[in-house]
Amino acid sequence: MNPTSLKILRIEQVCEKTGQSKAAVWYRINPKNRRHDASFPKPFRLSENGRAVGWLESEIDEWIKKRAESRL
């Protein structure tokens, strides 16, 4: 990926990249859930008054890379 370009991923794409279900992704970002993962990238709103959110692909890729590096 070109470091100067930004790509937004929607939930379906995040699931595909991480191999997790939608529920698992939402659990990871919910601090009230026991499966919360503070290291997982936070989504951001795609519009001021809408419910749609997205993640930066570079942040998801970095999270995957860190998870792979921390393998036993």
Gaussian input, Z-matrix of N, CA and C with variables (Angstrom, degrees):
# hf/3-21g

backbone

0 1
 N
 C     1     B1
 C     2     B2     1     A1
 N     3     B3     2     A2     1     D1
 C     4     B4     3     A3     2     D2
 C     5     B5     4     A4     3     D3
 N     6     B6     5     A5     4     D4
 C     7     B7     6     A6     5     D5
 C     8     B8     7     A7     6     D6
 N     9     B9     8     A8     7     D7
 C    10    B10     9     A9     8     D8
 C    11    B11    10    A10     9     D9
 N    12    B12    11    A11    10    D10
 C    13    B13    12    A12    11    D11
 C    14    B14    13    A13    12    D12
 N    15    B15    14    A14    13    D13
 C    16    B16    15    A15    14    D14
 C    17    B17    16    A16    15    D15
 N    18    B18    17    A17    16    D16
 C    19    B19    18    A18    17    D17
 C    20    B20    19    A19    18    D18
 N    21    B21    20    A20    19    D19
 C    22    B22    21    A21    20    D20
 C    23    B23    22    A22    21    D21
 N    24    B24    23    A23    22    D22
 C    25    B25    24    A24    23    D23
 C    26    B26    25    A25    24    D24
 N    27    B27    26    A26    25    D25
 C    28    B28    27    A27    26    D26
 C    29    B29    28    A28    27    D27
 N    30    B30    29    A29    28    D28
 C    31    B31    30    A30    29    D29
 C    32    B32    31    A31    30    D30
 N    33    B33    32    A32    31    D31
 C    34    B34    33    A33    32    D32
 C    35    B35    34    A34    33    D33
 N    36    B36    35    A35    34    D34
 C    37    B37    36    A36    35    D35
 C    38    B38    37    A37    36    D36
 N    39    B39    38    A38    37    D37
 C    40    B40    39    A39    38    D38
 C    41    B41    40    A40    39    D39
 N    42    B42    41    A41    40    D40
 C    43    B43    42    A42    41    D41
 C    44    B44    43    A43    42    D42
 N    45    B45    44    A44    43    D43
 C    46    B46    45    A45    44    D44
 C    47    B47    46    A46    45    D45
 N    48    B48    47    A47    46    D46
 C    49    B49    48    A48    47    D47
 C    50    B50    49    A49    48    D48
 N    51    B51    50    A50    49    D49
 C    52    B52    51    A51    50    D50
 C    53    B53    52    A52    51    D51
 N    54    B54    53    A53    52    D52
 C    55    B55    54    A54    53    D53
 C    56    B56    55    A55    54    D54
 N    57    B57    56    A56    55    D55
 C    58    B58    57    A57    56    D56
 C    59    B59    58    A58    57    D57
 N    60    B60    59    A59    58    D58
 C    61    B61    60    A60    59    D59
 C    62    B62    61    A61    60    D60
 N    63    B63    62    A62    61    D61
 C    64    B64    63    A63    62    D62
 C    65    B65    64    A64    63    D63
 N    66    B66    65    A65    64    D64
 C    67    B67    66    A66    65    D65
 C    68    B68    67    A67    66    D66
 N    69    B69    68    A68    67    D67
 C    70    B70    69    A69    68    D68
 C    71    B71    70    A70    69    D69
 N    72    B72    71    A71    70    D70
 C    73    B73    72    A72    71    D71
 C    74    B74    73    A73    72    D72
 N    75    B75    74    A74    73    D73
 C    76    B76    75    A75    74    D74
 C    77    B77    76    A76    75    D75
 N    78    B78    77    A77    76    D76
 C    79    B79    78    A78    77    D77
 C    80    B80    79    A79    78    D78
 N    81    B81    80    A80    79    D79
 C    82    B82    81    A81    80    D80
 C    83    B83    82    A82    81    D81
 N    84    B84    83    A83    82    D82
 C    85    B85    84    A84    83    D83
 C    86    B86    85    A85    84    D84
 N    87    B87    86    A86    85    D85
 C    88    B88    87    A87    86    D86
 C    89    B89    88    A88    87    D87
 N    90    B90    89    A89    88    D88
 C    91    B91    90    A90    89    D89
 C    92    B92    91    A91    90    D90
 N    93    B93    92    A92    91    D91
 C    94    B94    93    A93    92    D92
 C    95    B95    94    A94    93    D93
 N    96    B96    95    A95    94    D94
 C    97    B97    96    A96    95    D95
 C    98    B98    97    A97    96    D96
 N    99    B99    98    A98    97    D97
 C   100   B100    99    A99    98    D98
 C   101   B101   100   A100    99    D99
 N   102   B102   101   A101   100   D100
 C   103   B103   102   A102   101   D101
 C   104   B104   103   A103   102   D102
 N   105   B105   104   A104   103   D103
 C   106   B106   105   A105   104   D104
 C   107   B107   106   A106   105   D105
 N   108   B108   107   A107   106   D106
 C   109   B109   108   A108   107   D107
 C   110   B110   109   A109   108   D108
 N   111   B111   110   A110   109   D109
 C   112   B112   111   A111   110   D110
 C   113   B113   112   A112   111   D111
 N   114   B114   113   A113   112   D112
 C   115   B115   114   A114   113   D113
 C   116   B116   115   A115   114   D114
 N   117   B117   116   A116   115   D115
 C   118   B118   117   A117   116   D116
 C   119   B119   118   A118   117   D117
 N   120   B120   119   A119   118   D118
 C   121   B121   120   A120   119   D119
 C   122   B122   121   A121   120   D120
 N   123   B123   122   A122   121   D121
 C   124   B124   123   A123   122   D122
 C   125   B125   124   A124   123   D123
 N   126   B126   125   A125   124   D124
 C   127   B127   126   A126   125   D125
 C   128   B128   127   A127   126   D126
 N   129   B129   128   A128   127   D127
 C   130   B130   129   A129   128   D128
 C   131   B131   130   A130   129   D129
 N   132   B132   131   A131   130   D130
 C   133   B133   132   A132   131   D131
 C   134   B134   133   A133   132   D132
 N   135   B135   134   A134   133   D133
 C   136   B136   135   A135   134   D134
 C   137   B137   136   A136   135   D135
 N   138   B138   137   A137   136   D136
 C   139   B139   138   A138   137   D137
 C   140   B140   139   A139   138   D138
 N   141   B141   140   A140   139   D139
 C   142   B142   141   A141   140   D140
 C   143   B143   142   A142   141   D141
 N   144   B144   143   A143   142   D142
 C   145   B145   144   A144   143   D143
 C   146   B146   145   A145   144   D144
 N   147   B147   146   A146   145   D145
 C   148   B148   147   A147   146   D146
 C   149   B149   148   A148   147   D147
 N   150   B150   149   A149   148   D148
 C   151   B151   150   A150   149   D149
 C   152   B152   151   A151   150   D150
 N   153   B153   152   A152   151   D151
 C   154   B154   153   A153   152   D152
 C   155   B155   154   A154   153   D153
 N   156   B156   155   A155   154   D154
 C   157   B157   156   A156   155   D155
 C   158   B158   157   A157   156   D156
 N   159   B159   158   A158   157   D157
 C   160   B160   159   A159   158   D158
 C   161   B161   160   A160   159   D159
 N   162   B162   161   A161   160   D160
 C   163   B163   162   A162   161   D161
 C   164   B164   163   A163   162   D162
 N   165   B165   164   A164   163   D163
 C   166   B166   165   A165   164   D164
 C   167   B167   166   A166   165   D165
 N   168   B168   167   A167   166   D166
 C   169   B169   168   A168   167   D167
 C   170   B170   169   A169   168   D168
 N   171   B171   170   A170   169   D169
 C   172   B172   171   A171   170   D170
 C   173   B173   172   A172   171   D171
 N   174   B174   173   A173   172   D172
 C   175   B175   174   A174   173   D173
 C   176   B176   175   A175   174   D174
 N   177   B177   176   A176   175   D175
 C   178   B178   177   A177   176   D176
 C   179   B179   178   A178   177   D177
 N   180   B180   179   A179   178   D178
 C   181   B181   180   A180   179   D179
 C   182   B182   181   A181   180   D180
 N   183   B183   182   A182   181   D181
 C   184   B184   183   A183   182   D182
 C   185   B185   184   A184   183   D183
 N   186   B186   185   A185   184   D184
 C   187   B187   186   A186   185   D185
 C   188   B188   187   A187   186   D186
 N   189   B189   188   A188   187   D187
 C   190   B190   189   A189   188   D188
 C   191   B191   190   A190   189   D189
 N   192   B192   191   A191   190   D190
 C   193   B193   192   A192   191   D191
 C   194   B194   193   A193   192   D192
 N   195   B195   194   A194   193   D193
 C   196   B196   195   A195   194   D194
 C   197   B197   196   A196   195   D195
 N   198   B198   197   A197   196   D196
 C   199   B199   198   A198   197   D197
 C   200   B200   199   A199   198   D198
 N   201   B201   200   A200   199   D199
 C   202   B202   201   A201   200   D200
 C   203   B203   202   A202   201   D201
 N   204   B204   203   A203   202   D202
 C   205   B205   204   A204   203   D203
 C   206   B206   205   A205   204   D204
 N   207   B207   206   A206   205   D205
 C   208   B208   207   A207   206   D206
 C   209   B209   208   A208   207   D207
 N   210   B210   209   A209   208   D208
 C   211   B211   210   A210   209   D209
 C   212   B212   211   A211   210   D210
 N   213   B213   212   A212   211   D211
 C   214   B214   213   A213   212   D212
 C   215   B215   214   A214   213   D213

   B1=1.4553
   B2=1.5159
   B3=1.3016
   B4=1.4500
   B5=1.5194
   B6=1.3424
   B7=1.4628
   B8=1.5239
   B9=1.3291
   B10=1.4563
   B11=1.5234
   B12=1.3186
   B13=1.4641
   B14=1.5323
   B15=1.3110
   B16=1.4594
   B17=1.5139
   B18=1.3142
   B19=1.4575
   B20=1.5147
   B21=1.3223
   B22=1.4579
   B23=1.5243
   B24=1.3257
   B25=1.4624
   B26=1.5149
   B27=1.3145
   B28=1.4591
   B29=1.5213
   B30=1.3175
   B31=1.4557
   B32=1.5332
   B33=1.3225
   B34=1.4621
   B35=1.5260
   B36=1.3249
   B37=1.4608
   B38=1.5295
   B39=1.3295
   B40=1.4632
   B41=1.5310
   B42=1.3204
   B43=1.4758
   B44=1.5202
   B45=1.3077
   B46=1.4604
   B47=1.5316
   B48=1.3248
   B49=1.4653
   B50=1.5181
   B51=1.3248
   B52=1.4674
   B53=1.5219
   B54=1.3260
   B55=1.4612
   B56=1.5164
   B57=1.3290
   B58=1.4600
   B59=1.5267
   B60=1.3179
   B61=1.4656
   B62=1.5288
   B63=1.3352
   B64=1.4643
   B65=1.5176
   B66=1.3259
   B67=1.4747
   B68=1.5178
   B69=1.3268
   B70=1.4675
   B71=1.5225
   B72=1.3236
   B73=1.4699
   B74=1.5210
   B75=1.3272
   B76=1.4646
   B77=1.5246
   B78=1.3226
   B79=1.4685
   B80=1.5234
   B81=1.3222
   B82=1.4662
   B83=1.5208
   B84=1.3290
   B85=1.4679
   B86=1.5265
   B87=1.3191
   B88=1.4638
   B89=1.5377
   B90=1.3431
   B91=1.4698
   B92=1.5297
   B93=1.3164
   B94=1.4631
   B95=1.5284
   B96=1.3245
   B97=1.4615
   B98=1.5175
   B99=1.3154
   B100=1.4715
   B101=1.5243
   B102=1.3221
   B103=1.4680
   B104=1.5231
   B105=1.3289
   B106=1.4645
   B107=1.5246
   B108=1.3167
   B109=1.4666
   B110=1.5271
   B111=1.3230
   B112=1.4717
   B113=1.5280
   B114=1.3334
   B115=1.4579
   B116=1.5333
   B117=1.3313
   B118=1.4656
   B119=1.5252
   B120=1.3334
   B121=1.4682
   B122=1.5306
   B123=1.3066
   B124=1.4626
   B125=1.5332
   B126=1.3186
   B127=1.4670
   B128=1.5292
   B129=1.3105
   B130=1.4625
   B131=1.5216
   B132=1.3214
   B133=1.4690
   B134=1.5275
   B135=1.3167
   B136=1.4558
   B137=1.5231
   B138=1.3305
   B139=1.4629
   B140=1.5250
   B141=1.3017
   B142=1.4619
   B143=1.5170
   B144=1.3191
   B145=1.4580
   B146=1.5267
   B147=1.3109
   B148=1.4620
   B149=1.5183
   B150=1.3125
   B151=1.4655
   B152=1.5160
   B153=1.3193
   B154=1.4595
   B155=1.5217
   B156=1.3298
   B157=1.4614
   B158=1.5191
   B159=1.3098
   B160=1.4576
   B161=1.5172
   B162=1.3151
   B163=1.4601
   B164=1.5167
   B165=1.3332
   B166=1.4509
   B167=1.5296
   B168=1.3023
   B169=1.4628
   B170=1.5233
   B171=1.3212
   B172=1.4615
   B173=1.5325
   B174=1.3378
   B175=1.4651
   B176=1.5289
   B177=1.3121
   B178=1.4688
   B179=1.5246
   B180=1.3321
   B181=1.4584
   B182=1.5270
   B183=1.3235
   B184=1.4713
   B185=1.5240
   B186=1.3298
   B187=1.4711
   B188=1.5333
   B189=1.3290
   B190=1.4695
   B191=1.5286
   B192=1.3207
   B193=1.4634
   B194=1.5305
   B195=1.3297
   B196=1.4671
   B197=1.5182
   B198=1.3254
   B199=1.4666
   B200=1.5272
   B201=1.3184
   B202=1.4612
   B203=1.5295
   B204=1.3248
   B205=1.4688
   B206=1.5244
   B207=1.3273
   B208=1.4677
   B209=1.5318
   B210=1.3308
   B211=1.4667
   B212=1.5190
   B213=1.3134
   B214=1.4661
   B215=1.5078
   A1=109.00
   A2=117.16
   A3=123.09
   A4=108.91
   A5=119.63
   A6=120.82
   A7=114.17
   A8=118.34
   A9=119.95
   A10=112.91
   A11=117.68
   A12=119.66
   A13=109.65
   A14=115.47
   A15=121.52
   A16=108.83
   A17=115.57
   A18=120.28
   A19=107.73
   A20=115.34
   A21=121.59
   A22=108.67
   A23=114.80
   A24=120.65
   A25=109.17
   A26=116.13
   A27=121.40
   A28=108.43
   A29=116.93
   A30=121.98
   A31=112.47
   A32=117.45
   A33=120.57
   A34=111.31
   A35=116.00
   A36=120.59
   A37=111.39
   A38=117.02
   A39=121.03
   A40=108.86
   A41=116.03
   A42=120.44
   A43=110.90
   A44=116.39
   A45=120.59
   A46=110.82
   A47=116.91
   A48=120.86
   A49=112.37
   A50=117.50
   A51=120.65
   A52=113.00
   A53=117.32
   A54=120.76
   A55=112.65
   A56=116.95
   A57=121.67
   A58=110.63
   A59=114.78
   A60=120.15
   A61=109.18
   A62=115.47
   A63=120.01
   A64=110.39
   A65=116.16
   A66=119.97
   A67=110.83
   A68=117.82
   A69=120.99
   A70=111.25
   A71=116.98
   A72=120.29
   A73=109.85
   A74=117.51
   A75=120.03
   A76=110.72
   A77=118.89
   A78=121.24
   A79=110.28
   A80=116.57
   A81=120.66
   A82=112.61
   A83=117.81
   A84=119.57
   A85=112.96
   A86=118.05
   A87=121.78
   A88=109.66
   A89=117.56
   A90=119.60
   A91=113.92
   A92=118.41
   A93=121.14
   A94=112.41
   A95=116.37
   A96=120.55
   A97=110.42
   A98=116.82
   A99=120.34
   A100=112.11
   A101=117.89
   A102=122.18
   A103=112.73
   A104=116.12
   A105=120.97
   A106=110.58
   A107=115.93
   A108=122.25
   A109=107.11
   A110=116.27
   A111=121.21
   A112=112.19
   A113=117.49
   A114=119.73
   A115=112.52
   A116=116.64
   A117=119.51
   A118=109.17
   A119=118.14
   A120=120.92
   A121=112.39
   A122=115.05
   A123=121.43
   A124=109.53
   A125=117.24
   A126=119.41
   A127=109.97
   A128=115.62
   A129=120.49
   A130=108.68
   A131=115.49
   A132=121.15
   A133=109.90
   A134=115.22
   A135=120.65
   A136=112.42
   A137=116.74
   A138=121.14
   A139=107.79
   A140=116.29
   A141=120.19
   A142=113.54
   A143=117.70
   A144=119.43
   A145=113.45
   A146=116.14
   A147=119.63
   A148=111.53
   A149=115.49
   A150=120.42
   A151=112.27
   A152=117.97
   A153=121.47
   A154=110.62
   A155=114.94
   A156=120.60
   A157=109.50
   A158=115.27
   A159=121.39
   A160=110.30
   A161=114.58
   A162=122.34
   A163=107.71
   A164=116.65
   A165=119.54
   A166=108.83
   A167=115.82
   A168=120.14
   A169=110.77
   A170=117.32
   A171=120.59
   A172=111.27
   A173=117.54
   A174=120.63
   A175=111.28
   A176=116.89
   A177=120.44
   A178=109.81
   A179=116.74
   A180=120.78
   A181=111.16
   A182=117.00
   A183=121.24
   A184=110.75
   A185=117.60
   A186=121.36
   A187=109.74
   A188=116.90
   A189=120.86
   A190=109.70
   A191=116.29
   A192=120.82
   A193=110.92
   A194=117.23
   A195=120.76
   A196=111.65
   A197=116.85
   A198=120.24
   A199=110.19
   A200=116.46
   A201=120.25
   A202=111.20
   A203=117.01
   A204=121.09
   A205=112.49
   A206=116.79
   A207=120.12
   A208=112.44
   A209=116.53
   A210=119.79
   A211=110.88
   A212=115.37
   A213=120.50
   A214=111.12
   D1=139.06
   D2=176.76
   D3=-68.57
   D4=124.91
   D5=-175.72
   D6=-62.54
   D7=-20.83
   D8=-179.13
   D9=-89.85
   D10=-9.43
   D11=179.73
   D12=-98.55
   D13=145.10
   D14=178.59
   D15=-116.64
   D16=135.28
   D17=176.54
   D18=-125.09
   D19=133.08
   D20=178.68
   D21=-97.04
   D22=131.86
   D23=175.89
   D24=-106.05
   D25=139.53
   D26=172.58
   D27=-90.99
   D28=172.66
   D29=-173.79
   D30=-54.27
   D31=-41.50
   D32=-179.13
   D33=-61.63
   D34=-40.65
   D35=179.93
   D36=-70.87
   D37=-36.37
   D38=176.73
   D39=-63.36
   D40=-43.79
   D41=178.12
   D42=-60.31
   D43=-44.21
   D44=-179.35
   D45=-63.39
   D46=-44.35
   D47=-178.89
   D48=-67.40
   D49=-39.23
   D50=-175.13
   D51=-91.50
   D52=-15.45
   D53=-178.02
   D54=75.18
   D55=22.08
   D56=-178.80
   D57=-112.83
   D58=160.40
   D59=176.56
   D60=-77.82
   D61=166.49
   D62=175.35
   D63=-58.94
   D64=-43.94
   D65=-179.42
   D66=-59.95
   D67=-42.32
   D68=-179.23
   D69=-63.10
   D70=-39.18
   D71=177.80
   D72=-64.80
   D73=-46.02
   D74=-179.93
   D75=-64.71
   D76=-36.75
   D77=176.11
   D78=-60.65
   D79=-42.46
   D80=-177.56
   D81=-61.96
   D82=-32.71
   D83=-176.34
   D84=-95.47
   D85=-4.08
   D86=-178.72
   D87=-95.02
   D88=107.88
   D89=-177.56
   D90=-63.71
   D91=-16.83
   D92=179.26
   D93=-85.08
   D94=-9.26
   D95=-178.54
   D96=-91.41
   D97=142.94
   D98=-179.13
   D99=-66.26
   D100=-18.02
   D101=178.63
   D102=-93.06
   D103=9.61
   D104=-178.88
   D105=-55.98
   D106=139.11
   D107=178.43
   D108=-128.18
   D109=103.32
   D110=-176.95
   D111=-63.01
   D112=-19.97
   D113=-179.30
   D114=-83.05
   D115=-12.36
   D116=-179.03
   D117=-73.04
   D118=135.88
   D119=-178.49
   D120=-57.39
   D121=141.87
   D122=179.02
   D123=-85.09
   D124=138.17
   D125=175.96
   D126=-77.09
   D127=166.43
   D128=175.14
   D129=-133.92
   D130=154.14
   D131=-178.87
   D132=-71.01
   D133=140.00
   D134=179.51
   D135=-89.84
   D136=-13.48
   D137=173.89
   D138=-147.96
   D139=158.65
   D140=-175.87
   D141=-64.59
   D142=-39.79
   D143=-175.63
   D144=-116.60
   D145=15.44
   D146=178.57
   D147=-102.80
   D148=171.78
   D149=179.47
   D150=-99.30
   D151=-9.01
   D152=-177.48
   D153=-66.75
   D154=135.18
   D155=177.25
   D156=-127.87
   D157=162.96
   D158=177.79
   D159=-148.57
   D160=166.91
   D161=177.87
   D162=-123.88
   D163=149.69
   D164=172.98
   D165=-76.11
   D166=130.31
   D167=-178.70
   D168=-58.31
   D169=-38.72
   D170=-178.43
   D171=-62.18
   D172=-35.66
   D173=178.68
   D174=-70.97
   D175=-38.83
   D176=177.04
   D177=-65.70
   D178=-43.97
   D179=178.71
   D180=-60.73
   D181=-41.20
   D182=179.36
   D183=-65.83
   D184=-39.72
   D185=177.86
   D186=-62.24
   D187=-44.48
   D188=178.68
   D189=-61.48
   D190=-44.64
   D191=-179.42
   D192=-60.21
   D193=-44.69
   D194=179.55
   D195=-64.90
   D196=-38.11
   D197=177.45
   D198=-63.64
   D199=-42.38
   D200=-179.88
   D201=-66.23
   D202=-37.19
   D203=179.79
   D204=-69.63
   D205=-23.94
   D206=-176.76
   D207=-90.98
   D208=8.52
   D209=178.64
   D210=-59.78
   D211=151.68
   D212=177.93
   D213=-75.76

